[in-house]
Amino acid sequence: MDLESVIDELYGLPPARFTAARNERAAAARTAGDRELAGRIQTLRRPTLSAWAGNLLVRAQPEQVQPLISLGEAMRQAHRDLDGGQLRELVRRQHDLVGALARQAKRLAAEAGHPVSEDVLHEIEGTLHAVLADPDAAQEWAAGHLTKPLSPPVGFTAATAPSGPAPSTGRRVGASAAEARKKEQKQEQEQERQKERLARLARAEEEATEAERRARDSEAELARAEAALREAEDEVATLSQQLQEAQERRKAAREETVAARGTAGKARTAAREARRRAENAARRTDGP
């Protein structure tokens, strides 16, 4: 038993089975006399549902790993190169690929008996965006050992764009220092404008992604509200039917009660008359 194989095994399990399996492996390591390994196994943390779904995607469809990592590398390079046209094309590819991978993770989780909510799906998408933005996050995701969802770094554009102006490439030999500086300033200004355009593009992309998430949440809330309305309407229909049946039974019971009262009244009258006849007959028998 070694730590890497235990980690690989545990993070391939559904979250509900993780803790028991981890404790079993730690106990086995202690029994084997490897207390250090047992302690390290015991510190492993159960993955959240979204992290487990991300691990499941990597394990079930490993061919999907490299396309996302490659797209992230290309996007970061486009940011560094200040290539707005390339970046816009990569952003479109990002939308398609992240959406497709998140849906696949959701489907795989449901097939494994753990359907995910819209909030969990949003966390899965956040992890995939983090993979695009951060090479360290990409490696962590590709290993299939996530314990919690990843978040893309704040200020992705600023973090990946060059920190200073690119060196001047068109300086003419023998040009005066003033002319060279003027050209450099012009290049710096153009680069700053390009940075601002890329930053606006990134902000617009983030806003669009957030708006899409809110739209999905609203659709999910609408579906839940409609389901609750249908359930209430079914309950009202059932109760209305039960009320109608109860009213019919009450009507029949009232009619039976009226009839029974009449019968009981006639029976009491007949009984009184029979009693009087019996008493009269007794008096005649007792006479002289």
C-alpha positions in Angstrom: 0.0 0.0 0.0 1.3 3.5 -0.9 -0.3 6.9 -0.5 -0.6 7.7 -4.2 -2.5 4.4 -5.0 -4.8 5.0 -1.9 -5.5 8.6 -3.1 -6.3 7.4 -6.6 -8.7 4.8 -5.2 -10.5 7.0 -2.7 -11.1 9.9 -5.1 -12.7 7.5 -7.6 -15.3 6.5 -5.1 -18.7 8.3 -4.7 -18.6 10.8 -1.8 -20.9 8.7 0.4 -18.4 5.8 0.4 -15.3 7.9 0.8 -15.0 8.2 4.6 -15.6 4.5 5.4 -13.1 3.5 2.7 -10.5 6.0 4.0 -10.8 4.8 7.6 -10.4 1.2 6.4 -7.2 2.0 4.5 -5.8 4.0 7.4 -6.6 1.1 9.8 -4.9 -1.3 7.4 -1.8 0.9 7.3 -1.7 1.0 11.1 -2.1 -2.8 11.2 0.8 -3.1 8.8 2.9 -1.0 11.2 3.1 2.1 8.9 1.7 4.8 11.3 3.0 7.6 9.1 1.1 6.4 6.1 -2.0 5.8 8.3 -1.8 9.4 9.5 -1.5 10.8 6.0 -4.4 8.7 4.8 -6.5 9.9 7.7 -6.0 13.5 6.7 -7.5 13.0 3.3 -10.7 15.0 2.9 -14.0 13.8 1.4 -14.7 15.6 -1.9 -17.7 17.8 -2.4 -20.3 16.7 -4.9 -19.0 19.1 -7.6 -15.4 18.1 -7.0 -16.3 14.4 -7.2 -18.2 15.1 -10.5 -15.1 16.8 -11.9 -13.0 13.8 -10.8 -15.5 11.5 -12.4 -15.3 13.4 -15.7 -11.5 13.2 -15.8 -11.5 9.5 -15.0 -14.4 8.4 -17.2 -13.4 10.5 -20.2 -9.7 11.2 -20.1 -9.7 12.2 -23.7 -11.5 15.4 -22.7 -8.6 16.6 -20.5 -6.1 17.8 -23.0 -8.5 19.8 -25.2 -9.4 22.0 -22.2 -5.8 22.3 -21.0 -4.7 23.2 -24.5 -7.5 25.8 -24.8 -6.4 27.4 -21.5 -2.8 27.6 -22.8 -3.9 29.3 -26.0 -6.1 31.8 -24.1 -3.3 32.7 -21.7 -1.0 33.2 -24.7 -3.5 35.3 -26.5 -3.7 37.5 -23.4 0.0 37.8 -23.2 0.2 38.6 -27.0 -2.6 41.2 -26.7 -4.3 39.3 -29.6 -7.9 40.5 -29.4 -9.0 38.6 -32.5 -7.6 35.3 -31.4 -8.9 35.9 -27.9 -12.5 36.4 -29.1 -12.3 33.2 -31.1 -10.9 31.3 -28.1 -13.7 32.8 -25.9 -16.3 31.3 -28.2 -14.6 28.0 -28.1 -14.4 28.3 -24.3 -18.2 28.7 -24.1 -18.8 25.6 -26.2 -16.3 23.4 -24.5 -17.0 24.4 -20.9 -20.7 24.0 -21.4 -20.3 20.6 -23.0 -17.9 19.3 -20.3 -20.2 20.5 -17.5 -23.1 18.8 -19.1 -21.1 15.6 -19.4 -20.1 15.7 -15.8 -23.7 16.3 -14.8 -24.8 13.3 -16.9 -22.1 11.0 -15.5 -22.9 12.0 -11.9 -26.6 11.3 -12.5 -25.8 7.9 -14.1 -23.7 7.1 -11.0 -26.7 7.8 -8.8 -25.8 11.3 -7.7 -27.8 13.9 -9.7 -26.5 17.5 -9.3 -28.3 20.7 -8.7 -27.9 24.0 -10.6 -25.7 25.3 -7.9 -23.4 22.3 -8.1 -23.4 22.6 -11.9 -22.3 26.2 -11.5 -19.4 25.0 -9.3 -18.4 22.5 -11.9 -18.3 25.2 -14.5 -16.2 27.4 -12.2 -13.7 24.6 -11.9 -13.4 24.3 -15.7 -12.9 28.1 -16.0 -10.2 27.8 -13.3 -8.5 25.1 -15.5 -8.5 27.6 -18.4 -7.0 30.4 -16.4 -4.4 28.7 -14.1 -1.9 25.9 -15.2 -1.6 24.7 -11.6 -5.4 24.3 -11.4 -5.3 22.5 -14.7 -2.7 20.0 -13.3 -4.8 19.5 -10.1 -8.0 18.9 -12.1 -6.3 16.5 -14.5 -5.1 14.3 -11.6 -8.7 13.6 -10.7 -8.1 14.1 -6.9 -10.1 17.3 -6.3 -11.6 17.7 -2.8 -13.5 21.0 -3.5 -14.3 23.1 -6.6 -11.7 25.4 -8.0 -12.2 29.1 -8.7 -10.6 31.1 -11.5 -8.2 33.8 -10.3 -9.5 37.3 -10.0 -8.3 39.6 -12.7 -7.5 36.9 -15.2 -6.6 39.5 -17.9 -4.3 41.5 -15.6 -2.7 38.4 -14.3 -1.7 37.0 -17.7 -1.1 40.2 -19.7 2.5 41.5 -19.9 3.4 43.6 -16.8 5.2 46.3 -18.8 5.4 47.6 -22.4 6.9 45.5 -25.1 10.3 46.6 -26.2 10.4 48.9 -29.2 11.0 46.9 -32.4 11.1 49.5 -35.1 13.6 52.0 -33.9 15.6 53.3 -36.8 19.4 53.2 -36.6 20.6 56.7 -36.1 17.2 58.1 -35.1 17.3 60.8 -32.5 16.5 59.9 -28.9 13.4 62.1 -29.0 12.0 60.3 -32.0 12.7 56.9 -30.5 11.0 57.9 -27.2 8.0 59.3 -29.1 7.7 56.0 -31.0 8.0 54.0 -27.7 5.3 56.2 -26.1 3.0 55.6 -29.1 3.5 51.9 -28.8 2.9 52.0 -25.0 -0.3 53.9 -25.5 -1.5 51.4 -28.1 -0.6 48.6 -25.8 -2.5 50.2 -23.0 -5.6 50.7 -25.3 -5.3 47.1 -26.3 -5.1 46.0 -22.7 -8.2 48.1 -21.9 -10.1 46.5 -24.8 -9.1 43.0 -23.6 -10.1 43.9 -20.1 -13.5 45.0 -21.3 -13.8 41.9 -23.3 -13.0 39.8 -20.2 -15.4 41.7 -18.1 -18.1 41.3 -20.7 -17.4 37.6 -20.9 -17.7 37.3 -17.1 -20.9 39.3 -17.0 -22.4 37.1 -19.8 -21.4 34.0 -17.9 -23.0 35.3 -14.7 -26.1 36.3 -16.6 -26.4 32.9 -18.1 -26.0 31.3 -14.7 -28.7 33.5 -13.3 -30.9 32.6 -16.2 -30.4 28.9 -15.6 -31.2 29.5 -11.9 -34.4 31.3 -12.8 -35.4 28.6 -15.2 -34.8 26.0 -12.5 -36.8 28.1 -10.0 -39.6 28.4 -12.5 -39.6 24.6 -13.0 -39.8 24.0 -9.3 -42.6 26.6 -8.9 -44.6 25.0 -11.8 -44.1 21.6 -10.3 -45.4 22.9 -6.9 -48.4 24.5 -8.6 -49.2 21.2 -10.4 -49.0 19.4 -7.1 -51.2 21.9 -5.4 -53.8 21.7 -8.2 -53.8 17.9 -8.0 -54.3 18.2 -4.3 -57.2 20.7 -4.7 -58.8 18.4 -7.3 -58.5 15.4 -5.0 -59.9 17.4 -2.0 -62.7 18.7 -4.2 -63.7 15.2 -5.2 -63.5 14.1 -1.6 -65.7 17.0 -0.5 -68.3 16.3 -3.2 -68.4 12.6 -2.1 -68.7 13.7 1.5 -71.5 16.0 0.7 -73.4 13.3 -1.1 -72.9 10.9 1.8 -74.2 13.6 4.2 -77.3 14.2 2.0 -78.0 10.4 1.9 -77.5 10.2 5.7 -79.9 13.1 6.3 -82.5 11.4 4.1 -82.0 8.2 6.0 -82.2 10.1 9.3 -85.5 11.7 8.3 -87.0 8.3 7.2 -85.7 6.7 10.4 -87.3 9.4 12.5 -90.6 8.8 10.8 -90.5 5.1 11.3 -89.4 5.6 14.9 -92.3 8.0 15.6 -94.8 5.6 14.1 -93.3 2.8 16.2 -93.6 4.8 19.4 -97.2 5.7 18.6 -98.1 2.1 17.9 -96.4 1.0 21.1 -98.4 3.5 23.1 -101.6 2.4 21.6 -100.7 -1.3 22.2 -99.9 -0.4 25.8 -103.3 1.3 26.3 -105.1 -1.7 24.8 -103.2 -4.0 27.1 -104.1 -1.9 30.1 -107.8 -1.7 29.1 -107.9 -5.5 28.7 -106.3 -5.9 32.1 -108.9 -3.7 33.8 -111.8 -5.6 32.2 -110.3 -8.9 33.4 -110.0 -7.6 37.0 -113.6 -6.3 37.0 -116.7 -7.9 38.9 
